Amino acid sequence: MCGIAGIVHPDAGTPNAKPVPREIIRAMTTALTHRGPDAEGYHQGSGVSLGHRRLKVIDLADGAQPMSNPKGTVWVTYNGEIYNHRDLRSELESCGRTFRSVCDTEVLVHGYLEWGVAKLLDRIDGMFAFGIWDSAAQRLLLARDRMGQKPLFYSQLSRGGLAFASEVKALLVHPDIQPAIDEEGLAAYLTFEYLPGELSMVRGVRKLLPGAWLSFERGHVDRSSYWHIPIKDAPSPENAVPRFTELFDEAVERRLMADVPLGVFLSGGIDSSSVAASVVRQRTATNVKTFSIGFQEKSYDESSMARLVAQHLGTEHHERVFTAEAMKDVLPEVVSGLDEPFGDASLLPTYLLSAFAREQVTVALGGDGSDELLLGYPTFFAESFAKAFTQLPRPLRRGIGRLGQALPVSTKNLSFDFKVNAFLRAADAPPSWRHPLWLGSAIPGSPDDPLHADLRRNFPADSVLSFATAEYDAPDTQSNLQRLSYQYCRTYLAEDILHKVDRASMAVSLEARSPFLDRSLVEFVAALPASQKLQFPGRGKAILKAAMADRLPNEVVNRSKKGFGIPVAAWLKGPLEEMVNDLLSESRTKAAGYFDPTCVQRLIEEHRTEKRNHRKILWTMLSFELWRDARGIPGRS
């Protein structure tokens, strides 16, 4: 796993192209050291410069980047893993291509020369973000993997050039890219808790979408998608469960490829437990290391289930319990290290788990993607209740809403009052909006929306939620649940879950791999009917549970979804109260001009007095202010 960066001038590749200053590309690459602490490399050409930071996982002796063909006309800087690189290597060698290393990077070099970018992207299977500079064509190509596991940002420069990097913080080093807030990004962030679609939090910086590639040639940018999740309305095959099991085991096997120590994240839920069970079956001669963390607050602690799975599978299990004080201590470090603000508080335990695992391994497998693809979240089951709720008379719905707000406030994980009010806040919304609002922080334009009125006028609800609507409407299916699965994968999975795992693991130089996001497995699951995934009453991930019935304890297979959370609600009026009062003070909020000071103070007071549970929006704003301080980004006024 690595960090990549590059700058290309509009006349790059011509004899008179102005050189890229070495100090800029070196500073950009240095900002990504945490992603690749083992080595650095650069390519300087006519009006082009590429940078690379390497975390050595495969071919430790060779594989230095940027890497070129023997003639030096094509250069690649690449972050990720190509799991089928050995098969592609054999195919390319049969075409007469000669390899100088055994690393997967060289497959991109020869694959591009042999097949071109479109066929190369169709053939490779893995998680990746890369840049290919073709000096003969005077063309830069950028590409990102199908599901969005690896990040890639870019910005067009003042004189027609283009800069790209794995993280926004590396782009901020460039003198053309000013640290100013993208106001559309801020409006979306307060709603979703993350930056959806192509948005970033920095003005002028954009994100390459999952399954997309970009061409930059003589100052012109062209973007295109090369793959979408192939949702289909097909009948279920007779052998669905054994075929799913076979594809899942193959996906896990591909992700065991490494020349460094490897382990498994183990939460005790069925997703990570399934991955661990498959690894144990395939590594019978090796002690499989599993890692989990626990919390003193019992409603958030899953360590006992992780221990149960580890004992059942016979893994070499490692566990560490963290206190609220320990997590509070790392909060500024974790948030300030982010390239963008991030409102999902599970970033903290993910970071602590990654740091704990990194003490012994360099690669860790996890269960990300299962809930989105296999309809595992409780919100999918709640969809049927929402349909029924919207049929009730409006006065009755309003009355139920008032009763929900009158429930006693609890700070426990997924408490009754939290679930009821989360449901009621968006049950009336259109289906394409409902789920992002259930999962997010602030409903645009609502009384609890803290965005400054000047900004809210520019970004009303239909504008902010257009990202969710577009993804909901994209698949050609008659099934509402299939549409929701696609929407979750393209929004919540790509920009929240995978963003979180990438940043948390890369912050400690750990490579995280997700077997559920294997291309063959995703395409098989996407073609299954929703009934193979969600079965009533409330049995999500049905095909996975059937596949794992003989591999895992019954308590694990049939347990309810719990999530990976921390006691944010209690912290905000306890250990973090002083930080909240400082960073979200009325004077500071008024001076910055991003939030409505009166609204912010009301939210804080209602949360402190337990009148309402505003943990989501308060945490989202707190994360934004911590990030803004770390990046030195000024206010609007």
C-alpha positions in Angstrom: 0.0 0.0 0.0 1.3 3.4 -0.9 0.8 7.1 -1.4 1.0 8.7 -4.9 1.3 12.2 -6.2 1.9 14.0 -9.5 1.9 17.2 -11.4 1.5 17.5 -15.2 1.8 20.8 -17.1 -0.5 21.3 -20.2 2.6 21.2 -22.5 4.2 18.2 -20.8 6.1 15.9 -23.1 7.2 18.8 -25.4 10.8 20.0 -25.5 10.0 23.5 -24.3 7.8 22.4 -21.3 8.6 24.1 -18.1 10.0 21.7 -15.5 8.0 20.9 -12.3 9.9 22.3 -9.3 11.4 19.4 -7.4 10.7 20.9 -4.0 6.9 20.9 -4.7 6.6 17.3 -5.8 8.9 16.3 -2.9 6.8 18.2 -0.4 3.6 16.6 -1.8 5.1 13.1 -1.5 6.4 13.8 2.0 2.9 14.7 3.1 2.0 11.0 2.3 4.8 9.4 4.3 2.4 7.6 6.6 0.9 5.8 3.6 4.4 4.5 2.6 7.1 4.7 5.2 9.5 2.2 3.6 10.7 4.0 0.5 10.2 7.1 -1.7 10.7 7.6 -5.4 10.3 10.3 -8.1 10.2 10.7 -11.9 11.1 14.1 -13.4 10.3 14.5 -17.1 9.5 17.3 -19.5 6.7 19.2 -17.7 5.8 16.2 -15.6 6.7 14.9 -12.2 5.5 11.8 -10.3 6.0 10.9 -6.7 5.6 7.8 -4.7 5.7 6.6 -1.0 5.9 2.8 -0.6 4.7 0.4 2.0 6.4 -2.9 1.1 4.0 -5.8 0.9 4.9 -7.7 -2.3 8.4 -8.1 -3.8 10.2 -6.4 -1.0 13.6 -6.2 -2.8 12.3 -4.8 -6.2 9.2 -3.0 -7.1 10.4 0.6 -6.6 8.2 3.3 -8.0 7.5 5.3 -10.1 8.1 2.3 -12.5 8.6 2.5 -16.3 8.9 0.4 -19.4 12.5 -0.3 -20.6 12.3 2.7 -23.0 11.2 5.1 -20.3 8.2 6.3 -22.3 5.5 5.1 -19.9 5.7 5.7 -16.1 3.3 4.5 -13.4 2.8 5.6 -9.8 0.4 3.2 -8.1 -1.3 2.5 -4.8 -3.0 -0.8 -4.1 -3.0 -4.5 -4.8 -3.8 -6.3 -8.1 -4.9 -9.7 -6.8 -4.9 -11.4 -10.2 -1.5 -10.0 -11.2 0.1 -13.4 -11.6 -2.5 -14.5 -14.2 -2.2 -11.3 -16.0 1.6 -11.6 -16.0 1.4 -15.0 -17.6 -0.9 -13.6 -20.3 1.4 -10.7 -21.0 4.5 -12.9 -21.1 2.8 -15.0 -23.7 2.4 -11.8 -25.7 6.2 -11.3 -25.6 6.4 -8.9 -22.7 9.5 -9.2 -20.4 9.2 -8.5 -16.7 12.0 -7.2 -14.5 10.3 -7.8 -11.1 7.6 -9.9 -9.5 5.5 -7.1 -8.2 2.0 -6.2 -9.4 3.0 -2.7 -10.4 4.8 -3.9 -13.6 1.5 -5.5 -14.8 0.1 -2.0 -15.1 3.1 -0.9 -17.2 3.0 -3.8 -19.7 -0.8 -4.2 -19.6 -1.3 -0.5 -20.6 1.2 -0.9 -23.5 -0.3 -4.2 -24.7 -4.0 -3.6 -24.2 -4.6 0.2 -23.7 -6.3 1.7 -20.6 -9.9 0.4 -21.3 -8.9 -3.3 -21.6 -6.4 -3.0 -18.8 -9.1 -1.7 -16.4 -11.5 -4.4 -17.5 -8.9 -7.1 -16.7 -7.4 -6.0 -13.4 -9.1 -7.1 -10.1 -8.1 -5.4 -6.9 -8.1 -2.2 -4.9 -6.1 0.6 -6.6 -5.5 4.2 -7.5 -2.9 4.9 -10.1 -1.5 7.5 -12.5 0.1 6.5 -15.9 2.1 9.1 -17.8 2.5 8.3 -21.5 5.1 10.7 -22.8 4.6 9.6 -26.4 0.9 10.5 -26.3 1.5 13.4 -23.9 -1.3 12.0 -21.8 -1.9 11.4 -18.1 -4.3 8.7 -17.1 -5.8 8.4 -13.6 -7.9 5.5 -12.4 -9.6 4.3 -9.2 -10.9 0.8 -8.3 -14.4 -0.3 -8.8 -15.7 0.0 -5.2 -13.7 2.9 -4.1 -11.3 1.3 -1.6 -8.3 3.5 -2.6 -8.6 7.3 -2.8 -7.6 9.7 -5.5 -8.0 13.5 -5.6 -7.1 16.0 -8.3 -7.1 19.7 -9.0 -6.7 21.8 -12.2 -3.9 24.4 -11.7 -3.9 28.1 -12.6 -1.9 27.7 -15.8 -3.8 24.7 -17.2 -1.9 22.0 -15.5 -3.2 19.2 -13.2 -2.1 17.9 -9.8 -3.2 14.6 -8.2 -2.6 12.8 -4.9 -3.9 10.1 -2.7 -5.0 12.6 -0.1 -6.1 16.3 -0.1 -3.3 17.3 2.4 -0.7 16.5 -0.3 -2.5 18.8 -2.8 -2.6 21.6 -0.3 1.2 21.8 -0.5 0.9 23.1 -4.1 1.0 26.9 -4.2 -1.9 27.0 -6.7 -4.3 25.2 -4.3 -5.5 27.5 -1.5 -6.8 26.2 1.8 -10.4 27.5 1.4 -13.6 25.7 2.2 -15.7 24.4 -0.6 -19.1 25.6 0.6 -21.1 22.9 -1.3 -18.8 20.3 0.3 -19.5 21.7 3.7 -23.3 21.7 3.2 -23.1 18.0 2.0 -20.8 17.1 4.9 -23.2 18.3 7.5 -25.9 16.2 6.0 -24.1 13.0 5.2 -21.2 13.1 7.7 -18.8 12.6 4.8 -18.1 14.1 1.4 -20.3 12.4 -1.3 -19.6 12.1 -5.0 -16.8 14.2 -6.5 -16.9 16.7 -3.7 -14.0 17.6 -1.3 -13.9 20.1 1.5 -11.2 22.2 -0.3 -12.3 24.6 -3.0 -10.9 23.5 -6.4 -10.2 19.9 -5.4 -12.2 17.0 -6.7 -12.4 13.3 -6.1 -12.2 10.6 -8.8 -15.3 8.4 -8.4 -15.1 4.7 -7.9 -14.9 2.7 -11.1 -13.9 5.8 -13.0 -10.8 7.0 -15.0 -9.6 10.5 -16.1 -7.6 11.5 -19.1 -5.5 14.7 -19.0 -4.1 15.6 -22.4 -2.7 19.0 -23.4 -4.7 20.8 -20.8 -8.0 19.0 -21.5 -9.7 16.8 -18.9 -12.0 13.9 -19.8 -13.7 11.7 -17.3 -15.4 8.4 -17.8 -16.8 5.4 -15.9 -15.5 2.0 -16.8 -17.6 -0.1 -14.4 -20.8 0.0 -12.3 -22.2 -2.5 -9.8 -24.3 -4.8 -12.1 -27.6 -4.9 -10.2 -30.0 -7.3 -12.0 -33.6 -8.5 -11.5 -32.6 -12.2 -12.1 -34.1 -15.3 -10.5 -31.9 -17.0 -7.8 -29.8 -19.9 -9.1 -30.4 -23.3 -7.6 -26.9 -23.5 -6.2 -26.7 -20.0 -4.9 -25.4 -20.8 -1.4 -22.6 -23.2 -2.5 -21.6 -20.8 -5.3 -21.5 -17.9 -2.9 -19.4 -19.9 -0.5 -17.0 -20.9 -3.3 -16.6 -17.3 -4.5 -16.1 -16.0 -1.0 -13.3 -18.5 -0.2 -11.6 -17.6 -3.5 -11.8 -13.9 -2.6 -10.3 -14.5 0.8 -7.5 -16.7 -0.8 -6.6 -13.9 -3.2 -6.2 -11.5 -0.3 -3.8 -13.8 1.5 -1.1 -12.8 -1.1 1.7 -11.1 0.9 5.4 -11.2 1.7 4.8 -9.7 5.1 2.9 -10.8 8.3 -0.9 -10.9 7.9 -3.8 -11.0 10.3 -7.6 -10.6 10.5 -9.7 -7.9 12.2 -12.2 -9.8 14.4 -15.2 -7.9 15.9 -17.4 -10.9 16.7 -20.0 -10.0 14.1 -20.7 -12.4 11.2 -18.8 -10.4 8.6 -15.3 -10.4 10.1 -15.9 -13.9 11.7 -16.7 -15.3 8.2 -13.4 -13.9 6.9 -11.5 -15.3 9.8 -13.1 -18.7 9.3 -12.2 -18.8 5.7 -8.6 -17.8 6.4 -8.3 -20.6 9.0 -9.6 -23.2 6.5 -7.0 -22.1 4.0 -4.0 -21.6 6.3 -4.2 -24.9 8.2 -0.4 -25.0 8.8 -0.1 -21.5 10.1 -1.3 -19.8 13.3 -3.8 -17.2 12.1 -3.6 -14.0 14.1 -6.8 -12.2 14.9 -7.2 -8.7 16.5 -10.0 -7.1 18.4 -10.5 -4.2 20.8 -13.0 -3.8 23.6 -14.5 -0.9 25.6 -15.3 -0.4 29.3 -18.8 0.8 28.4 -20.6 -2.6 28.1 -23.2 -1.5 25.5 -20.4 -0.8 23.0 -18.2 -3.8 23.9 -18.1 -6.8 21.6 -14.9 -8.4 22.8 -16.7 -11.4 24.4 -18.1 -12.4 21.0 -14.7 -12.0 19.3 -13.2 -14.3 22.0 -15.9 -16.8 21.3 -15.2 -16.9 17.6 -11.4 -17.0 18.2 -11.8 -20.0 20.5 -14.1 -21.7 18.1 -11.7 -21.2 15.2 -8.5 -21.7 17.2 -6.8 -18.5 16.2 -4.0 -16.7 18.0 -6.2 -14.0 19.3 -5.0 -10.6 20.6 -7.3 -8.2 22.4 -7.0 -4.8 24.0 -9.5 -2.8 26.1 -9.6 1.0 25.6 -11.0 3.5 28.0 -12.9 6.7 27.1 -9.9 8.7 28.3 -7.5 6.8 26.0 -9.7 7.5 23.0 -10.1 11.2 24.0 -6.3 11.4 24.1 -5.9 10.3 20.5 -8.8 12.3 19.1 -6.9 15.5 18.2 -4.1 13.4 16.7 -6.4 11.3 14.6 -8.7 14.1 13.4 -5.8 16.5 12.7 -4.1 13.8 10.6 -7.1 13.5 8.3 -7.0 15.1 4.8 -10.7 16.0 5.2 -13.2 16.3 8.1 -15.0 13.1 8.8 -18.2 12.8 11.0 -18.3 9.1 11.6 -17.0 8.6 15.2 -16.2 4.9 14.5 -13.0 6.3 12.9 -11.5 6.4 16.4 -11.9 2.6 17.3 -10.9 1.7 13.7 -7.7 3.7 14.2 -7.0 2.1 17.6 -7.6 -1.4 16.2 -5.3 -0.7 13.2 -2.6 0.6 15.5 -2.9 -2.4 17.7 -2.8 -4.8 14.8 0.2 -3.0 13.2 2.3 -3.9 16.2 2.4 -7.5 14.8 1.2 -7.5 11.1 1.5 -5.3 8.0 -1.7 -6.6 6.3 -5.2 -7.2 7.9 -8.3 -8.6 6.4 -11.8 -7.2 7.4 -15.5 -7.7 6.7 -16.3 -4.3 5.0 -18.9 -4.3 2.3 -21.1 -7.2 3.5 -23.8 -5.0 5.0 -24.3 -2.9 1.9 -24.2 -5.7 -0.6 -26.2 -8.2 1.4 -28.8 -5.8 3.0 -27.4 -6.3 6.5 -28.2 -2.9 8.1 -31.4 -2.5 10.2 -32.3 0.4 8.0 -33.1 -2.0 5.2 -35.7 -3.8 7.4 -37.0 -0.4 8.6 -37.8 0.5 5.0 -41.0 -1.6 5.1 -42.1 0.2 8.3 -41.4 3.6 6.7 -43.8 2.6 3.8 -46.5 1.8 6.3 -45.8 4.9 8.4 -46.3 7.2 5.4 -49.8 5.8 4.9 -50.9 7.1 8.4 -52.8 10.4 8.6 -50.4 13.4 8.9 -51.7 14.5 12.3 -51.1 11.0 13.7 -47.6 11.0 12.2 -46.9 14.3 13.9 -48.2 13.0 17.2 -46.0 10.0 17.0 -43.0 12.3 16.3 -43.8 14.3 19.4 -44.0 11.1 21.5 -40.6 10.1 20.1 -39.0 13.3 21.2 -40.6 12.9 24.7 -38.8 9.6 25.3 -36.1 9.7 28.0 -32.6 10.3 26.4 -30.1 7.5 26.8 -26.4 7.5 25.9 -26.2 3.7 25.4 -25.3 2.2 22.1 -28.3 2.0 19.7 -30.7 2.9 22.6 -34.5 2.7 22.1 -35.0 6.5 22.0 -32.1 6.9 19.5 -33.6 4.3 17.1 -37.1 5.6 17.4 -36.1 9.2 16.7 -33.7 8.3 14.0 -36.5 6.5 12.2 -39.0 9.3 12.7 -36.7 12.1 11.5 -36.8 10.8 7.9 -39.5 8.2 7.6 -41.6 10.7 5.6 -38.8 11.5 3.2 -38.7 10.2 -0.4 -37.1 6.7 -0.6 -34.0 8.2 -2.3 -33.4 10.6 0.6 -34.7 8.5 3.5 -31.6 6.3 4.2 -28.9 9.0 3.9 -31.0 11.1 6.3 -31.4 8.1 8.7 -27.6 7.6 8.7 -26.5 11.3 8.5 -26.3 14.3 10.9 -28.5 17.2 9.9 -31.5 17.4 7.6 -30.9 20.4 5.3 -33.1 23.4 6.2 -34.5 21.8 9.4 -34.4 23.7 12.8 -31.4 21.5 13.8 -29.4 22.3 10.7 -26.5 24.5 11.9 -25.3 25.7 8.5 -25.2 29.5 8.3 -28.3 30.9 6.6 -26.2 32.6 3.9 -24.9 29.2 2.8 -28.1 27.3 3.2 -29.9 29.6 0.7 -27.3 28.4 -1.9 -27.6 24.7 -1.0 -31.2 23.6 -0.3 -32.1 20.0 0.5 -32.8 19.0 -3.1 -29.4 20.2 -4.1 -27.5 18.6 -1.3 -29.4 15.3 -1.6 -29.1 15.1 -5.4 -26.0 12.9 -5.0 -28.2 10.3 -3.2 -31.0 10.6 -5.7 -28.7 10.1 -8.6 -27.3 6.8 -7.2 -30.7 5.6 -6.2 -32.0 6.1 -9.7 -29.0 4.7 -11.5 -29.6 0.9 -11.5 -32.0 -0.6 -14.0 -34.2 -2.6 -11.5 -37.7 -2.7 -10.3 -36.7 -3.6 -6.7 -36.5 -0.8 -4.2 -34.2 -2.9 -2.0 -31.8 -3.4 -4.9 -31.8 0.3 -5.6 -31.0 1.0 -1.9 -28.1 -1.6 -2.0 -26.6 0.2 -5.0 -27.1 3.6 -3.3 -25.4 2.4 -0.1 -22.5 1.0 -2.0 -21.9 4.2 -4.0 -22.4 6.6 -1.1 -22.1 5.2 2.4 -19.8 2.3 1.7 -17.4 4.2 -0.7 -17.2 7.5 1.1 -17.8 6.6 4.7 -16.8 3.0 5.5 -14.0 2.6 3.0 -12.8 6.2 3.6 -12.6 5.5 7.3 -10.8 2.2 6.9 -8.3 3.6 4.4 -7.4 6.7 6.5 -7.3 4.8 9.9 -5.2 1.9 8.6 -2.9 4.1 6.4 -2.3 6.5 9.3 -0.4 3.6 11.0 1.0 2.1 7.7 -1.3 -0.9 7.8 -2.8 -2.4 4.6 -6.5 -3.3 5.0 -8.1 -5.7 2.6 -11.8 -6.5 2.1 -12.8 -9.9 0.6 -16.5 -9.0 0.3 -15.5 -6.4 -2.3 -13.9 -8.9 -4.7 -15.2 -8.2 -8.2 -16.4 -11.8 -8.9 -18.2 -11.9 -5.6 -19.8 -8.5 -6.0 -21.0 -9.3 -9.4 -22.6 -12.6 -8.3 -24.3 -11.0 -5.2 -25.5 -8.0 -7.3 -27.4 -10.4 -9.6 -29.1 -12.2 -6.7 -32.7 -11.2 -5.9 -33.2 -9.2 -2.7 -34.9 -12.3 -1.1 -31.6 -14.1 -1.0 -30.2 -11.2 1.1 -33.0 -9.9 3.3 -35.6 -12.3 4.6 -38.3 -11.2 7.0 -38.6 -10.9 9.9 -35.4 -8.8 9.8 -32.9 -11.5 8.7 -30.4 -9.6 6.6 -27.4 -11.3 4.9 -29.4 -14.5 4.6 -27.1 -16.1 2.1 -24.0 -15.4 4.1 -25.7 -16.8 7.2 -26.6 -20.0 5.3 -23.1 -20.3 4.0 -21.5 -19.9 7.5 -23.9 -22.1 9.4 -21.4 -25.0 9.7 -18.4 -22.7 10.2 -19.3 -20.4 13.1 -21.1 -20.6 16.4 -24.9 -20.2 16.2 -24.7 -17.2 18.5 -22.6 -15.4 15.9 -24.5 -16.4 12.8 -27.9 -15.3 14.2 -26.9 -12.2 16.3 -28.3 -8.8 15.5 -26.2 -6.1 13.8 -24.4 -4.0 16.4 -22.0 -1.7 14.7 -18.6 -0.4 15.7 -19.3 2.6 17.8 -18.1 4.6 20.8 -20.0 6.5 23.5 -20.0 9.8 21.8 -23.2 11.1 23.3 -21.8 10.7 26.8 -18.4 12.1 26.0 -19.8 15.3 24.5 -21.3 16.2 27.9 -18.4 14.6 29.8 -14.8 14.2 28.9 -15.2 16.3 25.7 -17.4 19.1 27.1 -14.5 21.5 27.4 -13.4 20.9 23.8 -17.0 21.4 22.6 -17.4 24.6 24.5 -14.1 25.9 23.1 -14.2 24.9 19.4 -18.0 25.5 19.1 -18.2 28.6 21.3 -20.6 31.4 20.2 -17.7 33.9 19.6 -15.6 31.4 17.5 -18.6 30.2 15.5 -19.7 33.8 14.7 -16.2 34.8 13.7 -15.8 31.8 11.4 -19.1 32.3 9.6 -19.8 28.7 8.7 -22.4 27.8 11.3 -25.4 29.6 12.9 -24.1 30.5 16.4 -27.6 30.5 18.0 -28.5 27.1 16.5 -25.1 25.7 17.6 -25.5 26.9 21.2 -29.1 25.5 21.4 -27.8 22.1 20.2 -25.1 22.0 22.8 -27.4 23.0 25.6 -30.2 20.6 24.7 -27.6 17.8 24.5 -26.0 18.8 27.8 -29.3 18.9 29.7 -30.4 15.6 28.1 -33.4 17.2 26.5 -32.3 15.8 23.1 -29.5 13.6 21.8 -27.6 15.7 19.3 -24.5 13.5 19.3 -24.3 13.1 15.5 -24.4 16.8 14.5 -22.3 17.9 17.4 -19.6 15.4 16.6 -19.7 16.3 12.9 -19.2 20.0 13.7 -16.4 19.2 16.3 -14.5 17.1 13.7 -14.8 19.9 11.2 -13.4 22.5 13.6 -10.5 20.2 14.7 -9.6 19.6 11.0 -9.9 23.3 10.1 -7.5 24.2 13.0 -5.0 21.5 11.9 -5.0 22.7 8.3 -5.0 26.4 9.2 -8.1 27.2 7.1 -9.6 30.6 7.8 -13.2 31.6 8.4 -15.4 33.1 5.7 -15.3 36.7 7.2 
